[in-house]
Amino acid sequence: MLLKDKRCIVSGVGPGLGKEIALAFAREGADVALGARTESYLEEVKNEVEALGRRAVFARTDITDQAQCDGLAKACVDRFGGIDVLVHNAFAPDVFQLFEDVDLAAWRQIMDVNLFGSLQLTKSVIPTMKAQGGGSIVFVNSMIIRKVLPLQGGYTTSKGALMTAAQVLAKELGPYKIRVNSIVPGWMWGPSVEGYFKMMERQTGKSVQESYDEIASQITLGEIPPDDDCANAAVFFASDMSSVITGQALDVNGGEVFH
């Protein structure tokens, strides 16, 4: 019970890592406030958290809207009495175009979610964490900043900026005992990647197993890390096991990239 009675917010709750983080927190004894744009996902995960014996609340949240960010923070405080942990999992994907072809308005939209949206939600929780005497903020970053690829420039740039922002926040909020860290997942086996492999199977004829094996062969541990295992990295940073760790990034990629 690493998170016994901690009051946690998880943004970007969907069928993948956001859901697995919320459930991992509940298994470790936390109560969870859930944020996402899709109410059906929120209802589903709320029910699963409660089935594990913990309390849950949700608020439909577009993190580009400061009022909705404030609403998610308020829901957590109203239901649980405070905020001990915030995990940023909400993100916008790339438009998959080369830089010379892309309309930079698309990059601005990606940046508005991945950087400024995350910072807006952070602003929503800081007053409560300061009043309590501390807290933990965890940003979900991406291996794309370690292993840069073409066609994902907007996403990569936004996540690189988010990593720097996390370090700035760690420095500024440290005196208030608010820790700020990042987890940096790579490929994660779960609904999103499985769906992508199935799409590739329809388009190219390459089977899901062939796609899996191709990716797994590039990973030192020989498998695509399951998303529920990747969620454990967020549990670590949320817990008192990391009470003297801030401004750090933990790579969670099975050894595909050493940093």
C-alpha positions as CSV (number, residue, x, y, z in Angstrom):
1,M,0.0,0.0,0.0
2,L,2.6,2.5,-1.2
3,L,-0.1,5.2,-1.7
4,K,-2.3,4.5,1.3
5,D,-5.0,7.3,1.6
6,K,-3.2,9.6,-0.9
7,R,-5.5,11.8,-2.9
8,C,-4.5,11.7,-6.5
9,I,-5.5,13.3,-9.8
10,V,-4.8,11.5,-13.1
11,S,-5.4,13.3,-16.4
12,G,-5.8,11.7,-19.8
13,V,-7.7,8.7,-18.5
14,G,-8.4,6.5,-21.5
15,P,-8.0,2.9,-22.5
16,G,-4.2,2.8,-22.1
17,L,-1.7,4.2,-19.7
18,G,-4.0,6.7,-18.0
19,K,-6.4,4.0,-16.9
20,E,-3.6,1.7,-15.8
21,I,-2.0,4.5,-13.7
22,A,-5.4,5.1,-12.0
23,L,-5.9,1.4,-11.3
24,A,-2.3,1.0,-10.0
25,F,-2.9,3.9,-7.7
26,A,-6.1,2.4,-6.4
27,R,-4.4,-1.0,-5.8
28,E,-1.8,0.9,-3.7
29,G,-4.4,2.5,-1.5
30,A,-5.1,5.9,-3.2
31,D,-8.3,7.7,-3.9
32,V,-8.4,9.0,-7.5
33,A,-9.9,12.0,-9.3
34,L,-10.1,11.2,-13.0
35,G,-9.9,13.8,-15.8
36,A,-10.4,13.2,-19.6
37,R,-12.6,14.6,-22.4
38,T,-14.6,11.4,-22.9
39,E,-17.1,10.7,-20.2
40,S,-17.6,7.0,-21.1
41,Y,-13.9,6.3,-20.3
42,L,-14.3,8.3,-17.0
43,E,-17.3,6.3,-15.9
44,E,-15.6,3.0,-16.8
45,V,-12.4,3.7,-14.9
46,K,-14.4,5.2,-11.9
47,N,-16.3,2.0,-11.6
48,E,-13.1,-0.1,-11.7
49,V,-11.4,2.0,-9.1
50,E,-14.4,1.7,-6.8
51,A,-14.4,-2.1,-7.4
52,L,-10.9,-2.1,-5.9
53,G,-12.3,-0.6,-2.7
54,R,-11.1,3.0,-3.2
55,R,-13.1,6.2,-3.8
56,A,-13.2,7.9,-7.2
57,V,-14.6,11.0,-8.7
58,F,-14.3,12.4,-12.2
59,A,-14.7,15.7,-14.1
60,R,-14.8,16.0,-17.9
61,T,-11.6,18.0,-18.6
62,D,-10.0,19.6,-21.6
63,I,-6.7,20.7,-20.2
64,T,-6.5,23.6,-22.7
65,D,-9.3,25.2,-20.7
66,Q,-8.1,26.7,-17.4
67,A,-11.6,26.6,-15.9
68,Q,-11.9,22.9,-16.6
69,C,-8.5,22.3,-15.1
70,D,-9.6,24.2,-12.0
71,G,-12.8,22.1,-11.9
72,L,-10.8,18.9,-11.8
73,A,-8.7,20.1,-9.0
74,K,-11.8,21.3,-7.1
75,A,-13.5,17.9,-7.6
76,C,-10.5,16.2,-6.0
77,V,-10.5,18.7,-3.0
78,D,-14.3,18.6,-2.6
79,R,-14.4,14.7,-2.6
80,F,-11.2,13.8,-0.8
81,G,-10.2,17.0,1.1
82,G,-6.9,17.7,-0.7
83,I,-4.5,16.8,-3.5
84,D,-1.3,14.8,-2.8
85,V,-0.5,13.7,-6.3
86,L,-1.0,14.9,-9.9
87,V,-0.2,12.8,-12.9
88,H,-0.2,14.4,-16.3
89,N,-1.1,11.8,-18.9
90,A,-3.3,13.9,-21.3
91,F,-1.6,14.6,-24.6
92,A,-2.2,15.4,-28.3
93,P,-0.5,13.2,-30.9
94,D,1.3,14.5,-34.0
95,V,0.0,15.1,-37.5
96,F,2.8,13.0,-39.0
97,Q,4.2,15.4,-41.5
98,L,7.7,16.5,-42.4
99,F,8.5,20.0,-41.0
100,E,8.8,21.5,-44.5
101,D,5.3,20.4,-45.3
102,V,3.5,21.0,-42.0
103,D,1.3,24.0,-41.2
104,L,2.9,25.3,-38.0
105,A,-0.6,26.0,-36.7
106,A,-0.8,22.2,-36.1
107,W,2.4,22.3,-34.0
108,R,0.9,25.2,-32.0
109,Q,-2.2,23.1,-31.3
110,I,0.0,20.2,-30.1
111,M,2.0,22.5,-28.0
112,D,-1.1,24.0,-26.5
113,V,-2.1,20.6,-25.2
114,N,1.1,18.9,-24.3
115,L,2.9,21.9,-22.8
116,F,0.5,24.7,-21.9
117,G,-2.4,22.4,-21.1
118,S,-0.2,20.5,-18.7
119,L,1.1,23.7,-17.1
120,Q,-2.4,25.0,-16.7
121,L,-3.5,21.9,-14.8
122,T,-0.3,22.3,-12.7
123,K,-1.3,25.8,-11.8
124,S,-4.7,24.4,-10.6
125,V,-3.1,22.2,-7.9
126,I,-0.2,24.3,-6.6
127,P,-2.2,26.4,-4.1
128,T,-3.6,23.3,-2.4
129,M,-0.3,21.5,-2.4
130,K,1.5,24.5,-0.9
131,A,-1.2,24.9,1.8
132,Q,-0.8,21.2,2.7
133,G,3.0,21.4,2.9
134,G,3.9,19.3,-0.2
135,G,2.9,17.0,-3.0
136,S,4.1,15.1,-6.0
137,I,3.6,16.1,-9.7
138,V,4.4,13.5,-12.3
139,F,4.6,14.3,-16.0
140,V,4.3,11.5,-18.6
141,N,6.9,12.3,-21.3
142,S,8.0,10.1,-24.2
143,M,11.0,8.2,-25.5
144,I,10.6,10.3,-28.7
145,I,12.8,12.9,-27.0
146,R,15.5,10.3,-26.6
147,K,15.1,8.7,-30.0
148,V,14.0,11.4,-32.4
149,L,12.1,10.3,-35.5
150,P,10.9,12.1,-38.6
151,L,7.2,13.0,-39.0
152,Q,6.7,13.6,-35.3
153,G,8.3,16.9,-34.9
154,G,5.5,18.7,-33.2
155,Y,5.0,16.0,-30.6
156,T,8.7,15.7,-30.0
157,T,9.2,19.4,-29.7
158,S,6.3,19.7,-27.2
159,K,7.6,16.9,-25.1
160,G,11.1,18.3,-25.1
161,A,9.7,21.6,-23.8
162,L,7.7,19.7,-21.2
163,M,10.8,18.0,-19.9
164,T,12.5,21.4,-19.4
165,A,9.4,22.8,-17.8
166,A,9.3,20.0,-15.3
167,Q,12.8,20.8,-14.2
168,V,11.9,24.5,-13.9
169,L,8.9,23.6,-11.7
170,A,11.0,21.2,-9.6
171,K,13.4,24.0,-8.8
172,E,10.7,26.6,-8.1
173,L,8.4,24.3,-6.1
174,G,11.0,22.4,-4.2
175,P,11.1,24.9,-1.3
176,Y,7.4,24.0,-0.7
177,K,8.1,20.3,-0.6
178,I,6.4,19.8,-4.0
179,R,8.3,17.3,-6.0
180,V,8.2,17.3,-9.8
181,N,9.4,14.3,-11.9
182,S,8.9,12.7,-15.3
183,I,8.4,9.2,-16.5
184,V,9.6,8.5,-20.1
185,P,7.9,5.5,-21.6
186,G,8.7,4.0,-24.9
187,W,6.6,1.4,-26.7
188,M,3.9,0.1,-24.4
189,W,1.8,-3.0,-25.0
190,G,-1.8,-2.2,-24.5
191,P,-5.0,-1.2,-26.5
192,S,-3.4,1.7,-28.4
193,V,-0.4,-0.2,-29.7
194,E,-2.4,-3.3,-30.4
195,G,-4.9,-1.2,-32.3
196,Y,-2.1,0.3,-34.3
197,F,-0.7,-3.1,-35.2
198,K,-4.1,-4.3,-36.3
199,M,-4.5,-1.2,-38.5
200,M,-1.0,-2.0,-40.0
201,E,-2.2,-5.6,-40.6
202,R,-5.1,-4.4,-42.6
203,Q,-3.0,-1.9,-44.6
204,T,0.1,-4.0,-45.2
205,G,-0.7,-7.6,-44.5
206,K,2.0,-7.7,-41.7
207,S,0.5,-9.7,-38.9
208,V,0.1,-8.3,-35.4
209,Q,2.6,-10.9,-34.1
210,E,5.1,-9.9,-36.8
211,S,4.9,-6.2,-35.9
212,Y,5.2,-7.1,-32.2
213,D,8.3,-9.3,-32.9
214,E,9.9,-6.6,-35.0
215,I,9.6,-4.0,-32.3
216,A,10.5,-6.4,-29.4
217,S,13.7,-7.3,-31.2
218,Q,15.0,-3.7,-30.7
219,I,14.3,-3.8,-27.0
220,T,16.9,-5.2,-24.6
221,L,14.4,-7.2,-22.5
222,G,12.9,-8.7,-25.7
223,E,9.4,-7.6,-25.1
224,I,7.2,-4.5,-25.4
225,P,6.7,-3.4,-21.8
226,P,3.0,-3.8,-20.8
227,D,1.3,-0.5,-20.0
228,D,0.3,-1.7,-16.5
229,D,4.0,-2.3,-15.7
230,C,4.9,1.2,-17.0
231,A,2.3,2.6,-14.6
232,N,4.4,1.4,-11.7
233,A,6.9,4.1,-12.5
234,A,4.3,6.7,-11.7
235,V,3.5,4.9,-8.5
236,F,7.1,5.2,-7.5
237,F,7.2,8.9,-8.1
238,A,3.9,9.4,-6.4
239,S,4.9,7.5,-3.3
240,D,7.1,8.4,-0.3
241,M,9.7,5.9,-1.7
242,S,10.9,8.9,-3.8
243,S,10.5,11.5,-1.2
244,V,14.0,13.0,-1.8
245,I,13.8,12.8,-5.6
246,T,12.8,15.8,-7.7
247,G,13.6,17.2,-11.1
248,Q,14.4,13.7,-12.4
249,A,13.3,11.5,-15.4
250,L,12.9,7.8,-15.3
251,D,13.1,6.0,-18.6
252,V,10.7,3.1,-18.9
253,N,11.3,1.4,-22.2
254,G,12.6,-2.1,-21.6
255,G,16.1,-1.0,-22.6
256,E,15.4,0.2,-26.1
257,V,17.2,3.4,-25.3
258,F,19.9,3.9,-22.6
259,H,20.1,7.5,-21.3
